[in-house]
Amino acid sequence: MKNILCLLAVLFIYTAASSQNSLAGTITLKNNNETVSATVYIPQLEKGTTVDFDGNYELKNIPDGNYNVVFSSLGYATVSKKINFSNNQTVIENLQMKESAVEMEEVIVSTPFHKLQSDNVMKVERVSTDDLNSSGAVTLADGIKNIAGVDLITTGTGIGKPVIRGLSSNRVLTYTQGVRLENQQFGDEHGLGVNEAGVESVEVIKGPASLLYGSDALGGVLYLNPERFANSGETHGDLSSIYFSNTFGTSTNLGVKTSGEKLKFLARGSYSSFSDYKTGADYRVTNSRFNEKDLKTGVQYLGTKFKSTIRYNYNRSNIGIAEEIGEQTRSQDLELPFQEIDNHILSFDNTLFFNKSSLDVKAGYLFNDRREFEDDPATAALRLKLNTFNYDVKYNLPELGKFETIIGLQGMFQSNKNEAEEILIPDANTTDVGVLATSHYHLEKIDLQAGIRFDSRKIESEATRNPSDTDFIPALEKTFTSFTAALGAKMDFVKNISARVNFASGFRAPNLAELTSNGIHEGTNRYEKGNTNLSNEQNFQADVSLEYRNKHIEFFANGFYNAVNDYIFISPTNEMIDETPVFDYLQNDAALYGGEFGFHLHPHPLDWLHFESSFETVTGKLSNDEYLPLIPANSLRNTFRVELHDGKTRKFSSAFITLENTLNQKNVNDFETRTGGYSLLSAGIESSFQLQKAVLKLGVNGTNLTDKQYISHLSRFKPDGIFNIGRSVNVNLKVEI
């Protein structure tokens, strides 16, 4: 760690004598040369600007190298151009943009090579947090379930775990600030631990991503993009607040950011507090209340040879543990039992630019302190401390003709310690090392991408409790290794039609709970026994995606088949210990299959009118033909949306109405019960107004407007017959300067 910091310090200093390039030009509308209010952005440098009233723009302080420059504006086709900068030159790029009814494209960050979605070999879903908030999402996790193929295992409104095409927990990896998030995610009642404030957008890779991210990305990746720094020479501030009627909850956040030509800074703080949620059956779920404090800050330096970004995030979540329906109250004060969780994330993102290549060095330190209070609010019955250091080094080789290639080294050092009476998993250390290589080959109508990777994970745990005790956990030392590979192609052989075909393998090493558990897990009311003989989960998935686009309509169809060897699952044994049912961890081959299908109608010239419809389905089975547990039910989602972009004072207005139909879930595991279908109605309206130098945004939305009584198949309250949240009317206000 010390050596890495010294190296970064040396690289930080090495910028003074370097050359400086710039990019300038004009952006106008094709055919009539009218000015277009566009943004010019270089993703690899995180550097951008907007055109002035005359259509002119200029970007200074650009290091030598080849960069994708993205020109974008709402209502116009996004353009991405590869431009070479060298020898202290000013590149002139005059661009004419075409009007387009297709929504503005963004650069995908979670996959390599920083491509627009239309150029990306892998199909990646991307949604902004502004869109999640406007839909009435209570938390970041609550919002992502609106993405096709993504669902949520919930414990009330305060805890949500993402499910991607039927896979969850340690099979879905979360990245934030460019580093993998580690927060004891093996637990059913452990949420994300990341607040949506300061998160610009969410990207979802649906399928094995072990090639890029190693173990635990077997089912997919949830990639959280932090908010961008301000453009050079600009200073901005904003204050927003949201009120949720159902929980009498409020969420408020304040942010400021300022940027010079080389040095940039931002900071954001937020606080949220919610009382017990009310169901459609007109009762409140006792102790489902929670509150959250969050602080994010960052500093970036961009020289002509070196870019360095440091970000820090502190999050404290206090979450009530609901056990039964009791006292009905609107209080937001915590009651026993409850969890108190501190999450610290410190990330270093550094890039050294060469003439035709670059070196990316990322390092992250994460500290997760999880405490559970049961009988005494001053003494934790359970306390887990998790320290994680991870690193990611990638070298972007010089382009060879149409080839772009990346080689990389990734790893992690992790230490888990218990500091309370209750022990779920033993004290342990985990060490990961992975090496990878991936290439992208670009032709006029086809893009190919392939890669290979090798990983090793070593787990060492200490003996826990007395050897004569029934719940004794012996010491463990095991090493898991795996090769993974991926091959994909994107083809544009027919006008307006594109196809993607991807084949990928992934793996997941067993986690500590699966290997070493031996005791009662209070959160699940089970006595869990680990299995030290468990081996890697290894999967192979085939994805096919078809898209059709014209100026009136878009169609998409995504299908997948995922074969998982040695799938790890927990199963009842029909034994009882201390009047608690005993569950064992077992392995068997499994398969998951399904897809997402839909269309988006935006008839030209009525570009303000949108109708979107999507259907998603997934089925999971073990090789003995038993259904896998916690598989989302099939669902159909229809949204009618209106967007207006005009006026000098009113800059933007939108309204939507959504009907989500969740079908019966009859394909259940032996220790699950069937779940009935239900329909949820939501709607909202919002507008933004220009008031001199400030922008005021107002919005009102409602979720479950019919106050439906329903239970989600993925709710952990389902065995107790407790309903999900009922009607909520939410009001949001935001001021930007």
N, C-alpha and C positions, 0 to 999 in steps of 0.2 A: 504494500500500500504506500509506504513512504517513498519508494523508488518511483512509483507511478506518479505521485504528486510532484516530485522533483522534475520528472520528465515534462509534465504538463507546464510547470513554471518556466522551464527553459523554452518550450515552444511558444508560450505566451509572450515572452520577451522578444522572440525572433520575428519581428515584423517591421521594424523601423526603416530598414533600407530597401524595402521591396517596392516594386513598381505598382502602379494603380491604373486599372482600366475603368471604362465607363460605357454605358449603353444609353442611347438617346434616340429620339424619333418622334413621329406623330402617329396617332391612331384615329382613323376616320371610318365612316360607313361606306362600304363598297357601292358603287354606282353614282352616289351624289356627294361624296366627300364631306358629309356632315360630321361634326365632332362626336366621338363616342366616349362616354364617361367610363373608362376601363381601368382595370388594375393590372400592373406589370409585376410579376413575382418570380423570384428564382428560389425554388424549394430547397435546394441543397445549401444555399447560403442563408435561408430564412430572411431574405431581403426583398423589399418591394416598394412600390410607389403607385400613385394614382396620377392620371393625366390632368392637366390644367384646363381652364375654360377654352383654350385654343386648340386642345387636342395634343399638346406637347408633353413629353415626359423625359426624365433623366434619372439614371441610376449610377451612382459613383462608387468608388472603392470596391471594385470587383476583382478578386484574385485571378491570376492566370488559370486557364483550364476550360474544359468543355462543360457547359451547363444547359439544362433544359430551362428555357424561359417561357413562362405561361402568361398569356394575354387573355383576360376574361372580363366579361361584363354581362349583367343580367339581361336576357333577351337576345344574346348574340352567341354564335358558336365559339366555344373556347378554342384557342390556338396554342399549341406547344411547339417551340422551335429549339433545336439544338444549336447553340452559338458558341464559337471558340473565341476566347479572350486571351491576348498575349501582348507583350512588348509595349505596355503603357498606351494602348490605343483606345480610341473612342469608336465604338461600333454604332453605326446608324441603321436603325431598323424601323422603316415606315411601314405600317401595317393597315390593311383595309379589312374590316370585320364584316361578316355576313349575319343578317338577322336569323334567329333560330327560335323555334317554339320549344325545343328540347331544353330542359333545365341546365343551368350552368354547371360545367364539370369541374371537379376538384382533383388535385394530385393525390394519389394513394400513397400513404407513408408506410403502411405496415408491410408492404412487399418491396423487394429491392428495385433499384433503378429509377424510382420516383416517376412513375408513368401516370398519365391520365387514365381514368377507368376505361375509356375506349381503346387505349393502347395496351392495357394490362392483360397478361396471359391468364392470371387468376381472377375469378369473379369475387370482388370484395364489396360488401355492403357498407355504405357510409351515410351517416346522418349527423346533423349539427345538434348541439345541445340546446340551441334556441328552439329548434323544431320539437325536441323532446319536452321542453318546458311548456311550449304553447299547446301541447296535447294534453296537459294536465298531470304529467308525471310527478310523483311525490319525491322520488329519489332518482339518481342516475340509473341504478339497476332497474327500477320500475319503468323507465323510459325505453330501454333497449328491447323490451319484449314486444314492442311495436314493429321491429324489424322482422321481415319474413324469414322463417327458419330459426328464430331465436325466441326462447321462452324463459321462464323464471321459476325457480323453486323458492317459495316464500315462507317466511315465518312472520306473519303479520305484515305491516307496512314498513317496518324498520329494517328487515333483513331480506335480501334477495340474492340468489346465486344464479348466474346465467346458465342457460341450457342451450347448446347449439346442436340442432338436429339429433336430439335425444341424448347427448352426452354432456356431463356436467362435472362439478367438483374438480378434482385434480386432472381431469381430462380436458379442461378448458383453461388456457393460460391467459392471464391479464397482464398487459403492459401499460405502464403509465410513466410519463416523462422519459420515454425511451428505454426504460429498464423493467425487468420482469417483477411483478408485484408478488411478494411473499408475505402472507398474513395468516398462517395456519388455515389455509383454505380447504383442508381435508374435512373440517367439521360441517355438519349439516346446518348448524345455526350460526355459521360465520359468514358475514356479508362481504361486500367488496372493500369497504373501508376507504373509499375515495368519494369525495363530494363533487357534484357536477360544476360547482363554481370554479372557474379557471380552466375548465376542460372545453376546448373549442368544438371538437367533434369526436365521434366514435366510429371506428372501423371494425368490421367483423369478417374474419376469414372463416368460412364454413367448410371445415375439412382438415385433414392432417397438415400441420405446419411445422412438424418436427425438423424438417430440413433447415428452416430459418430460425427456429427457437428451441429445439431440443426436446427433452422429456417434458411431459405434461401438456404439450400442444397436440396431442393425439386427436382430440376432437375439434380443435379450432382455437382461434385467438380473438380476444377482445382487446383492441388497441385504442387507448385513450390519447388523443392528441392534445397537448397543452395549448393554451391560447397563445397567439402570436404576439411578439413584441410590436410596438408601434413603428410605423415607417420613420425613416431618418428625418430628423428635424421636427417631429411632431410629439405633442403631449396630449394625452386623453385621460379622462376619468369617467366613471359611471357608478351609479347607485341604483340597485333594484330590490324590490320586495314582492313576495308572493304570499297571498293568504289562501288557506285551504279550509273550506267551511266544515268538512266532515270531522276533521281532527282539531278544529280551531287552531291549526298550525300556521306558523309563519316561517318564511325563509328569506333572509336578507343578506345581500353581499355588496361589498364596496371594493372597487378596483381602481388603480392608477397605473399609468405607464408612460414612460418618456424615452426618447431615443435621440442620440446624436448621430454623427456620421459613422462612428466606430463602436461607441458604448451605448448599451441599452439596459433599461431596468423596468421591472414591473412588480406589483404586489397586489394581492387580493385576499380579503378576509370575509368569512361568512359565518352566520349562525342560524341554526334551524331548531325549532322546538315544536313537538306535536303531542297531543293528548291521545288517549285510547281511541281507536277508530270505531266508528259506528257501522254496523252491518245493515243490510237491507231488511233484516228482521227486527230492526228498531232497538237493538241492544248494543252496548259497547263491550269490546273485548278487553277485559280487565288486564291492566299492566302491559298493553301493547304500545305504550307511549315510548317516545325516544327523543333525544336531542343530539345535536352535532355541532362542533366548532371546527372550523377549517381555516388554515392560513397557507397561502401559496406565494412564493416570491422567486424572482429569477434575475440574473444578470448575464448579459451576453457581450462579448467583445469580438468584433470582426475586423481583422487586419487584411492585408493583401496576400498573406501566405497562411493564415491561421485563423480559425474560428473556435471560440470556446464559450460554452453555455453552462452555467451552474443554476440549478433549480432546487428549491426545498419546499416540502409539503409536510405540514403537521396537521393531523386530524385526530380529534377526540370524539368518540361516539359513546353515548350512554343509552343502553337499549334495555327496556324492560323485558322480562321473560314471562310471557303469558302462560298460565297453567290451567286456569278454569275461569268461568264466567262468575265474577263476584261483584264487588261494589261498583255501582254505576256512577262515574264521576267524570268531570271535564278537566281534572287537575293534570298538570304537566310535570309535577314533582315525581321523582323516581320512587318506586316502591320495591321492596325485596320480593323475589330475587331479580337481579339485574346484572348486565355486563357493562364494564367500563373498559374501553379499548383505546389505547394510544398507538398511532401509526406515524412513524417518521420516515420520510423518503428524501434522500439527498442524492442528486444525480449530477454527473459531469459528462458533458457531451462535447467532444473536441474533434476537429477536422483539420488536418494538415493538407494544404493544396500544393500539388506539383503541377508542372506544365500540362501534362496529359493524363494525370492520375490523381488519386487522393487517398488518404488514410484516415479512417474514422475510428476513434477510440472513445468508448463509452464505459463509464464505471458508475455503480450505484451502491449506496449503503442504505439498508432498510432496518428499522428496529420496530418490532411489533410487540406491545406489552398488553396482553389480554388477561383481564381479571373478572372473576365471577363471584358476586356476593350473594349468599344464600340466607344466612341467619343474622349476620352482623354487618351493617353498612360500613364498618371501619376495618374489617378483616376479610380478606379475600379467601374463599374456600378453594378456589382454583386460580392459579396464576401461571401463565406461560410467557416466557420471554424468548423471542426469536430474533437473532441477529443474522443478517444476510449481507454479504458483499458479492456483487456480481460484476462481470466485465464482458465487453463485447468489442472485439477488434476486427475491423474489416478493411481490406485493401481493395480499392477499385482500380483494377488494372487498366493500362492504356487501351483504348479501343483498337481492335484489330479488324479492319474492314467493317462488317456489319455486326461484329461480336462485341458485347459488353460482358465483362467477367468480374466476379467478386470472389475473393477467398477470405476466410474468416476463422477466428478463434474465439470461442465463448466459454465461460465457466462461472462457477458459483461456489462460495464457501459459506456454510450455514451452520449455526449453533443454536440448539433448542435447550432451554433450561426450565425446570419446574421450581417454583418458589412458594408453594402452598401445600396443604395437606392432601387435597385430591390430585390424583395423577391419571391423566388420560393416555399420555404417551411418555416414554422415558426421555431422560436427557440424552441428546444425540448430536452428532456432527454429520453433515452431508457435504460431499465434494463432487462437483460436476466439472467435466472437461469435454468440449466438443470442437471438432474441426469440420469446415464445410467449404464447398466450392459450388458456385452456380453461374450459369451463363445465359444471356439473352441474345437471340439472333433475329434481326429485323430485316424483313423483305417488304416489298410493296403491299402484298395482300395477305401475308402470313407472318406471325411472330411465334418463335419457338423459345422455350425456356426449359432448362434441365439443371439438375444439381444432385450432389451426393454428400453424405455426412456420416461421421462416426462419433459416437458418444460413449462416455463412461461415467457412471455414478457410483460413488462409494458411500455406504451408510454404516456408521459406527455408533452403537447405543450402549449405555451403561445398564448394569443390572439394577432393578428397582424392587424395593420391598424385601422382606425376609424370605429366604429360600423355602422355609417351611409353610409360608402362607399360600392359600389357594390362588390369590391374585398376584403371585410373584412373576416378575418379568425378567427373564435371563438376558445377559448381554448379547449383543448381536454385532456381527461384522460381515457385510455382504457387498459385493460389487456387481453391478448390472451394466452390460454393454449392448450396443445396438448399432447397426447400419441402417440408414434410411435414404431414400432417393425420391425424386420427383421429376416428372416429365409432363410438359403441357404445350398446347398450341392454341393460338387465336387466329381465326381465318375470316377474311372478308371477300369471299369469292363472288358473291351476288350483291348487287346494289341494295343498300339498306338492311342487309342481313349479315349478322356476324355469329360465329360459332366458337365456343371454347370447349376443349377436351383436356382434362387433367387427370393424371394418374399419380398418386402419391402414397408413400408409406409413412407411418408414424409409430411412435412407441411411448410407453409410460412405465417407469419403474414403480413398483409398489411403494406406497407412502408408509410412514411410521405407524399410523393407526392400523393399517391392514396387516403389517408385519408383526407388531408387538402388542396390540391391545390385549388387556386381560383385566376386565373390571366393568363396573356399571357406568354407562354413559348416560348421565342424568338428562342431557338434552334430548335423548331419543328414547329413554325408558327401556334400554336394552343392556344386557350383559354381553359385551363384545369380546370375542376371542380372536386374536390375530393368528396369522399363519406364516411362519418363517420360511416355508417352502415355496412361497409364491414366486413366480417368475415374471418377466416383463410382459406387459400387454403389447402386442404388435398388431398393427392393422394395415390394410391396403384399401384405398378408396378410389373409385372411379367417378368422375364428375363430368356431366355433359350440360352445356348451357347454350341456348339459342336465343337470339335477340333480333327483333325487327323494329326499325325506326323509320318514320317519315315525319313530315311537319304536322301531321294530324294525330298520330297514334304510335304507341310503343307496346310491343308484346315481349314477354320473356317466359322461358320455360327452363327450369333447372332440375336435373335429376341426378341422384347419387345412389351408389351401393357401397356400403362400408363393411368389410369383413374384418372382425376383430378376433385374433387368436389369443387364448388365455385371458378372456375378459374376467375381471375380478368383481365379485358381487357378494353381498352379505345375505345369509340364508338362516332361517330359524332351525333349531336342532330339536325342538320339542322338549328340551330340558329347562329346569328352573334353578337358579342360584339366588339365594336371598329374596325369594318370591319375585324374581325378575326373569323374563324369558331370555334364553341364551341364543346368541347368533354367532355363526362362524363365517369367516371369509373363505370363499371357494373360488375356483376358476373353471371356466368352460368357454368353448368357442362361441362367438355370437355374430350376428349380422344385423345391420340397420340399413333401411332403404326408404326412399321417398323423394320428396322434392318440393319446389315452390313454383307456382305458375300465376301469371297475372298480366294485366295490361294497364296502360295509362293513356287516357284520351285527352288531348288538348287541341281541339279543332282550330286550325288557322283560318281566318284572322282573329278568332275569338281566343287569343292566347291567355286571357285571364281566367278561362274556364278549364277546370280539371276534374276528371273522374278517374279514380284509381281503384283497382280491384286486385286482390291477391288471395291465393289459396295455398295452404301449406299442409303437408302430411309427412309423417314419419312412423315407421313400424320397427320395433326391435325385438329380436328373438334369440334365445340361446339355442345351441345345437340340438338340445333335447326337445325343441319345439315349445318350450315355455317362453312366455313374453317377459321382456325385461321390465323392471320397475321404473317408475318416474319418467315415463315416455309421454310427451305432450299430446293432447288430443288434436285431431284435425281441426282446422279453423279456416274461416272465410272472412275476409276483411274488405269492406267497401267504403270509400271516402269520396265525398263530393266537396270540392274546394274551389274557392274564388280568390284570385290575387289581382290587385290593382296597383299599378306603379305610375302614378301621375300626380300633378299638382305641385305648386311651389311650397305650400305649407304642409299639406298632407302628403308625405313622401311615399307611404306604402300602407295598404290595407289588405286584410285577408279574412276569410271566414271558412269554416269547414263543418261538416257533419259526418260522423263515422258510425257505421254499424258493424260490430264484430260478432260473428256467429261462431261459437265453439261447439263442436259436435260431441256426441256421446263418446266416452272413452270406455270401450268394452274389452279392449286388448290389455288385460291387466295380469300382473304377476300373482302367484298363489297367495301372498300375504298382503295383497291390495284388494280394494273393492272397486266396482265400477263407478263411474262418475257421469252424472247426467249433463246434457248439453244446456247451453244458455246463450242469450244474446245481450250484448251491452251497447248502449247508445251513448255517444259523446258528441259534443259540438263546442265551437268556440269562435271568437272574433277578436281581432286586434288591429291597431293602427299605430303608425308612427308619424310625428309631426315635427317639422323644422321650426324651431323658435330661436331666431337669430343664430347663435353659435351652438345651441343645444338641440338635441333630438329627444323628444318625449315619446315613449312607447307605452300604450295602454292595451290591456287585453283581459278578456273574460272567457273562461272555458268551463265546461262541466263534464264530469265523467260519471258513468252509470246513472244517466239522467232518469231512468225509470225506477231507480232504487231496487234493482233486481236482487232477490235472495239467491245466491249461488255459492258453490264451492269449487274452486279450481282443483283439477286433478293433481297439480304440483304443490298444493298448499300443505304444509306440515301440520296445519290444524284440522285437516280433513278427518283423521281417525277420531277426533273428538266432536265432529259434526259442527264445527264453528265456521260460520259464513265468512266470505271475503268482504271487503269494504263496500259500503253502499254509496248513495249519491254524494257527490262533492261538487260544489261550485267554487271555482278558484279565480282570484283576481290578481293580476300582476301589473306592476308599474316599474318603469325603468327610465332613468335620465342619463343621457350620454353627453359629454362635453368634449 
